Every structure is written in structure tokens, then in C-alpha cells.
Amino acid sequence: MATPKYQQRCGLCKKNMVMMFSRKQFPICTDCQMKQIDQPIEDPEYKKFFDIPEKFYKESYFLRNIKSSYIRFGSITENQRDAFLKTVVDMKKGKKETKE
């Protein structure tokens, strides 16, 4: 489990604090990132793929990041798909995410 190194204000709203794990990480709070990923997805396959409970996205920085990548680039790699599915299955079973 990665431990947070420090806290920093959100780079978008400037009011919420974000736990930073790496200096390369962009500081974005859960609220701002949820607004970014709350866009409609046109591809029916990916629309179904990303149709998981909103609670999972709020709890997992990793899931938000994968969906954000899809929205930004229009596709994700096979490894990202597999990791996303594994994380969702683990969350449904009740396991905690290793890094948030």
C-alpha cells in the first residue's frame, strides 16, 4: 500500500485538499474528477464496460483515472481493461483498494 507523501490543494477548484503520492501526480480532488468523468460515452461496448456504481468511482482514484483516460484518448489498452475489471471485482467482493 502506497502511503501519501503530502497534501496539496486541488489544481482546479483550489479549495479541497488532495493526498499526493508522487510529484508527477496532478492534484485533482474527487469532486472535480467526478465532474470530468461524468460525460456520456458513445461506444456501446465501453458504455456498458464503464457502467458501474458511482460509489466505486468515488472510492477509487484508479477507476476514475482509467475512465478519464478513456474519455481523453478514446481508448484504453488491454492491460488497463484487465486491471479495471479486476479492481471492480475486488471492490464488489469487499476488498479495499491498495492505492487511493
C-alpha positions as CSV (number, residue, x, y, z in Angstrom):
1,M,0.0,0.0,0.0
2,A,1.4,3.3,-1.0
3,T,1.4,5.9,1.7
4,P,0.6,9.5,0.8
5,K,3.7,11.8,1.0
6,Y,1.9,15.1,1.4
7,Q,-1.3,17.1,0.8
8,Q,-1.8,19.7,-1.8
9,R,-4.8,21.9,-2.9
10,C,-6.8,20.8,-5.9
11,G,-5.4,22.2,-9.1
12,L,-8.9,23.0,-10.4
13,C,-11.1,24.2,-7.6
14,K,-8.3,25.3,-5.2
15,K,-10.4,24.5,-2.1
16,N,-10.2,20.8,-1.4
17,M,-7.0,19.0,-0.3
18,V,-5.7,16.1,-2.2
19,M,-3.4,13.3,-0.9
20,M,-0.3,13.2,-3.2
21,F,1.6,10.0,-3.8
22,S,4.0,11.2,-6.5
23,R,5.3,14.6,-7.6
24,K,4.2,13.6,-11.1
25,Q,0.6,13.3,-10.0
26,F,-1.8,16.2,-10.9
27,P,-3.6,17.4,-7.8
28,I,-7.3,16.9,-8.5
29,C,-10.0,16.3,-5.9
30,T,-12.6,13.6,-6.1
31,D,-15.4,16.2,-6.8
32,C,-13.6,17.8,-9.7
33,Q,-12.6,14.5,-11.2
34,M,-16.1,13.1,-10.9
35,K,-17.3,16.2,-12.9
36,Q,-14.7,15.4,-15.6
37,I,-15.6,11.7,-16.0
38,D,-19.4,12.3,-15.9
39,Q,-19.5,12.6,-19.7
40,P,-21.6,10.4,-22.0
41,I,-19.8,7.6,-23.7
42,E,-20.9,6.9,-27.3
43,D,-19.4,3.4,-27.9
44,P,-22.0,0.8,-26.6
45,E,-19.3,-1.7,-25.6
46,Y,-17.5,0.9,-23.4
47,K,-20.7,2.4,-22.2
48,K,-21.6,-1.0,-20.7
49,F,-18.0,-1.5,-19.5
50,F,-17.9,1.7,-17.5
51,D,-21.4,1.3,-16.1
52,I,-20.5,0.5,-12.5
53,P,-21.9,2.1,-9.3
54,E,-20.8,5.7,-8.8
55,K,-19.7,4.7,-5.3
56,F,-16.9,2.7,-6.8
57,Y,-15.6,5.7,-8.8
58,K,-15.8,7.9,-5.7
59,E,-13.8,5.4,-3.6
60,S,-11.2,4.6,-6.2
61,Y,-8.7,7.0,-7.7
62,F,-7.5,4.2,-10.0
63,L,-11.0,3.6,-11.6
64,R,-11.5,7.4,-12.1
65,N,-8.1,7.6,-13.7
66,I,-8.9,4.8,-16.2
67,K,-12.2,6.3,-17.2
68,S,-10.7,9.7,-17.5
69,S,-8.0,8.2,-19.8
70,Y,-10.7,6.6,-22.0
71,I,-12.7,9.9,-22.2
72,R,-9.5,11.8,-23.0
73,F,-7.9,9.5,-25.6
74,G,-10.9,7.5,-26.9
75,S,-9.5,4.1,-26.0
76,I,-7.7,2.1,-23.3
77,T,-5.1,-0.7,-23.5
78,E,-5.9,-4.4,-22.9
79,N,-3.9,-4.2,-19.6
80,Q,-5.9,-1.2,-18.4
81,R,-9.2,-3.1,-19.2
82,D,-8.0,-6.1,-17.3
83,A,-6.8,-4.1,-14.3
84,F,-10.1,-2.1,-14.3
85,L,-12.2,-5.3,-14.3
86,K,-10.0,-6.9,-11.6
87,T,-10.4,-3.8,-9.4
88,V,-14.2,-3.7,-9.9
89,V,-14.5,-7.4,-9.0
90,D,-12.4,-6.9,-5.9
91,M,-14.5,-4.0,-4.8
92,K,-17.7,-6.0,-5.3
93,K,-16.2,-8.7,-3.1
94,G,-15.4,-6.1,-0.5
95,K,-11.6,-5.9,-0.7
96,K,-10.0,-2.5,-0.2
97,E,-8.1,-0.8,-3.0
98,T,-4.3,-0.7,-2.4
99,K,-3.9,3.0,-3.5
100,E,-6.4,5.8,-3.5
